[in-house]
Amino acid sequence: MPKSDRYPDSPVRRQRRRRTHQRIDSYGEAALRTRERDERGPLPPSPSKTRAQRAARRESREATRYSNSNSTQLSSDQLAKLDRINRKLGWEEYDGISQRPGQDQGEDRTQAELGEEDQRRIYRQQRRPSDRRYDSGRNHISQPPAENRFGDYRTAKTSEDFRPYDHNHDFQPRDYRRSSGQPMLERNSAYDNEKVLYLHNQRNRHGHTARHHDEEAKRRRSVWMIRIGLIVLLLVLIVAVPAAVVVSKKHKKSTDPTNTNIHGVSPSSIPKWAQGGYLDPFDWYDTTDFNLTFTNATVGGLYVMGLNSSWNDNTRANDNVPPLSEKWNYGTLPYRGVNLGGWLSIEPFITPSLFSSFDSSAGVVDEWTLSKTLGPTKARETIEKHYSAWVQESTFAEIQAAGFDHVRIPFSYWAVTTYEGDPYVPMISWRYLLRGIEWARKYGLRINLDLHGAPGSQNGWNHSGHQGLIGWLNGTDGDLNAQRTIDVHKQLSTFFSQPRYQNIITMYGLVNEPRMDALPHQKVLNWSANASAAIRASGYDNLIIIGDGFLGLQNWHGLLPGIEGLVLDAHQYLIFDTSLLGMTHEDKLIFSCRGWAQQTTQSVNKASGFGPTMFGEWSQADTDCTQYLNDVGVGSRWQGTLNEPNTPGGSSSGVVLTPSCPTHNNPPCSCAQANADPSTYSAAYKQWLLMFAESQMDSFELGWGWFYWTWETESAAQWSYKDGLAAGILPKLAYERSWNCNMSIPAYGSDVLPETY
């Protein structure tokens, strides 16, 4: 490409435009072609000329030089030669006017006697290569003077609608004069008019005139702008809707942490061998409230990096309970707590945004498949951001303000270690667990540590980390995973036997919900005894919590005698048992007040039950309609769409294809109301939900105490104490209630509260 073409404002380019303008503008072609160029936009560079075309150009230049010196006469051979050249150059398309009969091409004639065909040929032969290059789109031709925009061109024999161009450019007027050696053609001559008409007809052949072309171009531009706008809007929605789901109302606090405390730390204070690893705070996503002084000290093989050396146990949760520095009289003073579910052990129904972006064919249903699908780097980034955002200091402040005095923190074994083949993010949750304990200390909240996921999975459900087969005390690696779990407990119990944790870690769970309906009972009991002994040997002397394994409280009488400080943990839900799920609203209140109260008093008495009994999970949900509650992509018992086995509770097969709502689908049952925003609930339904929660609190406080499941969810309001509190369907203070089971139960007929929702 010539430099003058690359730089359109160069002096060479301007000079070329002036010369070309003088040669062509008298025929109106510059205006026409400029108009066409502006309408169609810039053209791509023309392909390189063929050898024949280059030869034709040379012949044309020779003919032009000859005609300049002999402009009055051309022989027939020369004209024939010029015709051949013209055809090579593609000029046949304009030969639309026939030669006047009787005219001899070889005859000497004056310019006045020249025919239109001869004039056209003379004009062609005198065109320089630079003139013809215009047709390839490579040369820029300047606009004609503003004063002649319409005068001459619109007097041509064309449609009134034809306008060569209509641009708001200012040009200096100048005379139309011929180039040196070029015969001048009269304006409005047959050739001039034919040229204009030809271009005009070419436009009309495609269905529009110049003015129509303008309007059509504007219309097309408008259509394209609308299309582009719609595409942009669609892209915004595609990005924003999943982002809104991921962010959701619970992720309003998920902005990146400020990490201002790291500004005073020198990177050189981190040894080279530790840089980029777990002990390097410059590699942490969140450094808020961590001690960033480097240390590689461990207790029980677990790092203390991030902990401050001092603490204060003088705080209390509220005026009804003792400060942390004083002993809690368990068994006499009931405790009221809440779970931090879905935080360090991820559960799909609590944070569905972590799972909903995947196609069902990806099979992302638990933390194992989530981590494996994301890969190590992306899994760490995604999950650590979740750790940082889901629970912050404000979480513990809100829990204290709601009247709670205990917090149950579920976590999984990969906070301590991982094994070959594990896709989990290793150890990162350990740091967040320790920080969470310190925040709880600040607000006087005692901690129940809950090992929610054991090596191999103790129940095969997604909240254990790995959905599917039970590999704990079962299968090829069952015994290996059992020993691994005890080894994890040895490390944990050694660490939490330090003086700084004696007042705050008052409960220590062996394993959450071991599925004893699918495991040999005695094997689970033997393991529990061995694990308890290992924990005691490590120096931990507070309460040890053992899950009831879904055996039923009445079946624990006389089991595991002689283990001091062992407390039985039952998780009471109506919704996973189809016989209880199908009760009416009134019957559910009666069962909650009488049935669970009877079970509690029986269990807490060693003469008729296990003895010390607590309730580590329950909720006010009265259906199993919540998305992903039973499993990712699985339906509900309520509507009879539970189509996957091995889901928690319910039938032994896990498949429930008959609606279990009180009407048994006559009239039809729906999950719409149960899954709706609480602000849309009827007054009767809100009152019932509040009473249902208070009845359970009343019954469970006949035992040692309770923990609500859970503090916060992304969208499941009936499982979120925080949302229920805001909606007025849970007590403002956990220790103050407006209703108890000693009061009368209202009659909730179907006319007051529909049983189908």
N, C-alpha and C positions, 0 to 999 in steps of 0.2 A: 504494500500500500504506500503510495507517495506520501512524503511528509506533509505536503499541502492538504492531503485528504485527512490526515490524522489531526491536523491543527486547522480547523475551519476558519479561524480568524487571522491566519498568517497573511503577510503581505502578498505572497505568491498566490494564495487562494483568492484574495480580494481582487488582484489584478486579473486573474483568470475569469472571475465572475463578471467583471466589467467588460472584458472582450466578448465573452459569450453573450452577455446581455445585448451588446450592440448587434451581434449577428442574428439573434433569434427573436428578440422581443417584438420586432415589427410584424411578425406573423402570429403573435398571440400565443405561441407554444409555451413560452416560459411561464406565463400566468397559468395556463391550463395545467402544465405538468407540475408546477409548484403547488397548485391546488390539490392535484391528485396525490402528490407526495405528502402534503400535510394531512390529508384525510386518511391515507393508508399507513402513515407512520414511517419511520426509517426502514429502508430496505437493506437486506443483507448484501455484502459485497458480491459483485458479479463474479462468476467463475472465470478462470483464466481463458483467454481466447485460444482458439485452435490455430493450427499452422495455416490453414486456408484463410481464416479471418485475418490473421496478421499479414498474409500476402495481399489480401484484398485491400487492406488499409494502405499498404505501400503503393499499390496501383492507384488508389483513390487520391493519395497525396500527389502522385505524379500527374494525374489528370487535372487536379486542382491547380497545380502550378502551370500546366499547359493552358488551362482555361483563363487564368489570370492574364496571360500575355496574348491570348487569342479569344477574347470573350465574345467576339461578334460572330464566330463561325466554328462549328464542329462538324467533322465528317461523319458519315454514317457508320464507319468502322469504329470511330471513337465513341459514338453514342451507343452502339451495340456493346462495346466493351464496358462502358459505364453501366449499362443495364445488367450485364453479367455481374459486375461488382456489386451493384445494388442488391441483386438477389442473394449474393453471398452474405451481404450485411443485413439481410432481412427487411428490405424496403419495399418488397413486392406489395405488401398489404395496403399501401397508399396509392397504388396505380389504378385509381378508380375512374379517371376521366380519359376517355379515348382520344386518340389523335384526330384532329380535324381532317376530314377527307380532302384529298388532293394536295396535301402539303408534302413537300419533298424535304426529307431530313438533311440531305446533303446540300441543299440550296443555300446560297448566301442571303441572309435576311438581316434586317435591322431589328433592334429590340422591340420596336413597336409592332413589327410583323411576326414576332415570335409567338408561337402558340403556347397554350397553357402547359401542354405536355413538355415542350421544349424548355419552358421556364422552370418547370419542376425538375427536369433533368439537370439543368445548369445549376439550380440551387443545390441539388444533391451532390454533384461532383465537386462543388466548392465547399461543402461542409468539411471542416477539419476533424481529425480524430477526437479532439477534445470536445467538439460539439456532439458527436455521436455517443461519446461516453456518458453524456447526460442520460441517454435512454437506459443505460444499465444501472442507473441509480447511484453512480459513484461521485458525480460532480454536482455541486450545489449551484443552482441558477438563481440569481437574485430576482426579487419581485419587480414588476414594472412600476412606473411612477404612479403615485396615488391619484393624480389627476386623470389618469387614463384607465382606472380600474374597470369602468363599465362602458365608457363612451364608445370606443371602437369595437370592442368584442361583442357588445350586446346589439350592435347594428348588423352583425352577421346574420345570415339567413338561418336562424336557429329558433328553437322554442323560446318563448318569453321567460320560461322558468330557468333557462340556462344562465348561470353566472359563473365565470371562471374561478373566482375566489371572493372571499369577503372577510379579509383580515384587517385588523386594526393596526397596521404597520404604517409608519410614515416614511415616505421616500422623497428625495429631492427631484423635482420635475426636470426633465431634460428632453431634447429633441430626439425624435426617432430618425436615425440616419443609417444608411447602409454601411456595411463594412467595406474596406478597400477592396476593389476588384470584384465585388459581389453585385450582380444586377439586382436592382430594386424591384420588388413585386408590389403592385398597387394593393393597398388595403381593400378588402371586400372583393378582391379578384376571385375568379372561379376556384383557383387553387386554394386561396386563403379560406374562402367559405367552405370549400370541400373538406379542408383539414379540420375546421371547427365542427362541421357537421359530422364528420367521421367520428371524432372523439365523443361528440354528443350522442351519436347513435350507438356507439359502443356502451355508453352508460345506460341508454334506454334499453339496450338488448338485455341488460340484467335487471330491468324492471324499475329504474328510478332515474330521475333527472338530477342535476347538480343540487338543486334546492332540496329535492327529496332525499338526495344522498346525505345532505347536511342533517336533515331531520332524522333520517334512518340511523346515521352515525350517532346522533345524540341519543336516540332511543336505545341503540345497542349499548352505548356507554352507560345509560341509566340502568338497563337490564343487568349489565355486568356489575355495576356498583351494588345493585340490590342483591345479586347472587353472592358477590364477595362479602357483603354485609351479613347475609344469612349464613354463609360458611363460617365467618368469624364468630358470629353468635353461637353457631352450633359447636365450634371448637371450644368456645368459652364455657358452654354448658357441659360439654364432655369433660372438660378439666374441672369445672367448678362443682358439678354435682358430686362426682366421687370425692373431690376434695372436701366438700361440705359434709359428706358422710364420714370421711376420715377425720376431719377436724371436729365436726359435730359440736354440740353444746358442751360436751365434756372436755373438748380439746381447746377450749378458748384460752387455756393457760399453757398451751403447748408451744409458745414462742421460745426461741432459743434462750438458754440461760445467759445471764450477763457475765458470770465468771469473773467478777471484779477482784475477787480475792487472790487470783493468780498473778495479778499485775506486779505485786511486790516480790514474786518468787523468781529467782534466777535459774534459767535452764541449766546452767553449769552445776547447780546443786544436785542435779540428778545424775548419778553415775552412768557412764556410757553403757554399761552392761544392762541397765534398767530402762534406758531410754526407748520409748515406743512400746513399752509393755504395761502390765497391770499397775506397776508401781510408779509410773510416770504420769503425774497429774496433767502434763501438757498433752497427753493422749486421751484424757477423759473428756467426754462430751459435756459433763456438768460437774463443776467444782464447788458449787454453792454449799456453804456451811461445812466443808471438809477441811481438816487440818492438812495443809499441803507440805509440811515439813517432811522431807524424805526419811523413811525408815523401812528396813526390810525385816523388822521383827515380826515374829509369828507367835500365836498361842494355839496349841493343838494343830499346828501346821497351817493355821489360817492367819492371814495378814491383818495387822492392826493399822496399816497405812490408812490415813484419813481421819482417825480418831483423835480427839483432844484428850489430854492426860487428866483433865479435871471434869467433875460432874457435880450436879446438885440434885438431891432427892428430897428436898423440903417441900416440893410442890404437891398439890392434891387436885384431883379432877373436879370436885365440888365439895360443898360443906357437909355433905352426907357421908363422906367416905374419908378414911385416914390418909395422910400424906404417904408418899412412897417410902419414907424412912421408917414408917411403922408397919407392923405386920397386919395383913388382912385376915380377918377371922372367917376363913372359908368354911362353909357348912352352916354358919349362923347368919352372916351378912351376905345376902344374895348380890351377885355382881350383874351388871348390865353392860354388855359390850357389842361391838359391831366388827364385821370382817372387812378386811381390805382385799376382797376377792378380785381376781383379774389383774392384779398388779405384777407381782413377781412370779406368779404362775398364771399364764394367760389362758382365758376361757373365751370361746367364741361368742357366747350369748352376752357376755359383759362388754366386750369390745368387738362387735361384729365388723367394724370398719377394717380391722386387720385381716379379715378373711373375705369380705364381700367383693373385693376387687378381682379376685381370682375366678377363672372359669371353673365350673363344676368338674370338668374333666381333669383339672390339675390336682384334685384330691387334697386340697389344703383344708384340713379339718381340725388340726391341733397344733401345739407348739412345735412338735417334731416335724411335721410336714411343712409348716410355715417356715421354720428355720432352714430346712433342707431345700425348699423351693427358692428361697431368697439367696441362699449361698452365704458363706461365712461373713464376708464383708458387709453385704447389704443387710443380713440378719442382725449383725451387731448394731449397725446404724439405726435400723428401724426399731428394734426392741429396746435399745438403750434410750432412745428418745421417748419411747413409751414409759419406761421406768421413771425418767426424769419428769415427765408431764403428768402422769396419772396420779401420783401422790407427792404433795409438797407440804411444806410446813403449815400452810393454811388448811390443809386437810385435817390435821390433828387439832388445830384450833377450832374448826367447825364441829368436829366430833365431841370435843370437850363441851362446847356450847350447847350441844344437843342433849346433854345430860348423861353421857356415857362415862364409864370409869375404866373400861378394859378395851383392848383392841386385839383381835386375832389376826395374825399376819401369815397367810399361806405363802410358802416358798417351796422350791424344788431342789433336788440333789445337785443339779448343775450349778447352784450357787457355790458349792464346795468343790466339785470335781466333775469331770466327764470321762467317758470310757471310749475305747476304740469303736468307731462307727457312729458315735453320737453326733447329731448335727446341731445340738443346742449351743447357744452362746455361753461360753464357760465363765463362771466366777463374777461376771459384771454385776449380777444381782446381789452379790454378797456386800458390795460397797453400799448399795442403796438400802439394803436391809439394815445395816449398822446405822446409817444416817436416819432412817425412819425410827429406829429405837430411840435415838437421842432426841428427836422431835417429840416423840411420845412422852419421854421423860420431862421435857420442858412443860408439858401440859398435865402432868400428873397421871398419865394413863399407863396402866400395867399391861404387860404383853403376854399373849398366848402364842408361842411359836408353833407353827403347824407345818410339818413336812407333807406337802400336798402331792408331790410326785416322787415316788421311790424308783430305784433302778429296776427296769423291766416292766414297770407299771403294776400297781397293786390292785387295779380293778379294770383295766382295759378301756376306761372312759377318757374323753378328751381332756378333762381337767387334770388328769394325772400326767399330761404331757404327751402321751402316746396312746392313741386310740387303737383298739384291736384286741389281740390276744393278751392274756395276763402272763407276764414273764417273771413275776415276783412270787417265790415259793411254788412255782409251777413251770413245767416245760423243761427243756434241756438245760437252761441256765438259771432255773428257779432257785436252787440252793446258792449258786454263786451270787445272784442278785440279793438274796437274803443276807448273805455275809457282807456284801458291799454296803447295804443299808445300815447294818450295825457299825461298820467302819466309819460311815458318815456321821452317825450319832456319837461315836467316840470323839471325833474332832469337834463337833458342835457343842456337845455337853462340856468338854474341857474348856472351850472358849467361853461359854456362858456361865461357867462356874467362877469366873473372876469376880472379885468383890464389887466391881462397878455394875454387875448385872444381877446381883442377888436380890435387890429390892424391886426390880422392874420386870425381869423375866420370871414370872411367878408360875407359869404353866409351860410345859414342854410336851408337844405331841409326838407320839411314836410314828404314826402314819395315818393319813387321812383316808377314811372309808375303805379299809381293806375289804374286798368282796368275799366275805365268808360264805355266801350262798353258792360260790363257785370254787372255793378252796377248802381243803380239809381243815375242819375246825381245830383239831388238836395241833396241827402243824402251825397254825396262826397263833394259837395260845402259847406254844412252846417258844416260838420266835419272840413274842411279846415279852415273855419272862426273861429271855436272854438279853434282849435289847434294854429292858429296864435295869437289869443288873449292870450292864456296861455303862449306862448313864450314871447310875449311882456310884460306880467305881471311879468315874471321872470327876466326882466331887459335886455334882448337881444334887441339891437336896430340897427343891421345891416340888410342886405337883407334876406328875407324869400323866398324860392324857392318852387313853386308848379308845379307839373307835369301836362301836358296837357291831360293826360288820353286817348290819341289816338282819341280825338274828332276832331282833325283838327284845325289849328290855326284860321281859319276864323270863327269858332263857339264859340270863347271865347270873342267875342266883347261884352262889357258891363257886364261881369260876375265879381262877387266879388268886387264891387266898395268900396271905402272908406278904404281899408287896405293899409296903407302906407308901402312902401318898399317891396311890393309883386312882384315877377318876375316870368313870365310864362316860363316853361322849356319844350322845344320840342326836341324829339329825332328823327333825320331824317336819315332814311335808305331806299335805293332803293330796297334792296334785300328781304324784307318781304312782298312786294306787287307784286303780279305776273304780273300786268299790267306794272309796272316800270321795273321789272326784265327782261322782254322780250324785252326791247329796245335794239337797236344796240349800239355799243360803241359811235358812233357819237351823237346819240340821247340822250344818258345819259349825255354827256358833255353839250349839249344844255339845257337839263332839269335842271341840276345842276346850270348852270349859270343864266338861265332865270326863270325857275319855282320856285326854292327855293329863288332866289333873290326877286321875286315878293311876295311870301308868307311872307318873312321876313319884307319887307318894309310895307306891309299891316298890319301885326300884331303889329309892334312896334309903329304904329300910333294909339293913343287912339280913333281917329275919325273913324277908320275902323277896329280896332282890340283891343286886350287886353291892349296893351301898352308895358311896359318893357318886352322884350322877349330875351331869351338866348337859346343856343343849347348845352345841357349837354352831348349828345352822338352823335357820327357819326363815320364812318370809310371809308376807301377807298375800302373795299371789294365790288366787283361787282357781286358776287354769294353768295348763302347760302350753299356752298359746305363744309364748315369747319366741321370737326368731332365734334359731340355733340352740334353744334350751336343751332339746333332746339330742341334737347333733346338727352339724352343718348340712342343710338341705333336707332335713327330715321334718315331717309334720308333727301333729299333736294327737294325743289321746282324746282331747276334748272334741275334736271334729272327726276323729276316726281316720286320720291320715298318717299315723305313725307306721312307717313302712320299712324300718331297718331294725334288725335284732341287736341285742347287747346294749340297749340304751338303759339309762338308770331307772331302777324300780319297775313298777308295772308288771306286765305278764312275763313269764319266764322266757318267752321267745322274743319279747321286745317288739312284736308286731301287733298293733291295735288298729283294725280297719273298720270297727264299729264305733260310732260316736258315743263318747262316755259322759256327755253332758247330762244334766238331770232329766231332760225331756227325751233323751235318746234319739234326737234328731226329729222329733215330732211334737212341736214345730222344729224347723231346722236350727241347728246350733251355728254360732258364728264366733270368730275370734276378734272381730272388728272392735268391739267395745273394750275388751280386755287389753288390747294392744293400742288403744287410742290414748291421746294425751289426757292426763287427769283433769285438765281444765274443762273437758267435754263431759266428764262423768255427771250423772244425775246426783241430786242431793241425797237420795236414798242410797245409791251405790257408794258414795263417799262415806256416809255414816256407817254403812255395813263394813267397809274396808277398815275403818278406824276401830270399830268394835272387834273385828276379827283379829287385828294385831294386838289389841289390849287384852283380849281373852287369852292369847298364847303367852304373852308376858306374865299374866297372872298365874297360869298353870306352871310355867317353867320356873318361876321363882319359888315354887314349892320344892324344887331341887336346889342345886348350888348356884345356879345362874344361867345366863343365856348370852348368845352372840347372834345378832341379826345378820342375815346374808342378803345383801352386802351393802357397803356404804354408798357406792356410786356405780352407775352403769351408763352406757352411752344412750340407750333408748328404752330400756325396760324399766318403766317407772315403778311397777309393783315389786321390783327386786332391789330398788335403790332407796335406802333410807333418806338420803339427801333429797331426792325428788319427792318422796312421800311427805317429807316434812314441809316442803314448799307448797305442796298441794293440799295440805291440811288433812291428809288421810293417815298420818302417824302422829303420835304425841309430840308436842313441842319440846318436852323434856322427858327423857326415858324413865325417870323416876317419879314423874307426876302424870296420872292418868285420870280421865274423866269417867271411865266406866270400868267395872270389874265383874267377875263371874258371880259375885253375890247379888248382883242386881238382876232385874228381870230382863229376859231376852225378848225384844220386839218381834211381832209376827210379820215376817217378810213374805207376804203372799206374792203370787206372780203378777197381780195387778199393781203392786208397789215396786217390786224389783224382778224383772223378767229373768227366767232361769236359762235363757238361751243366749242372752246378750245380743 
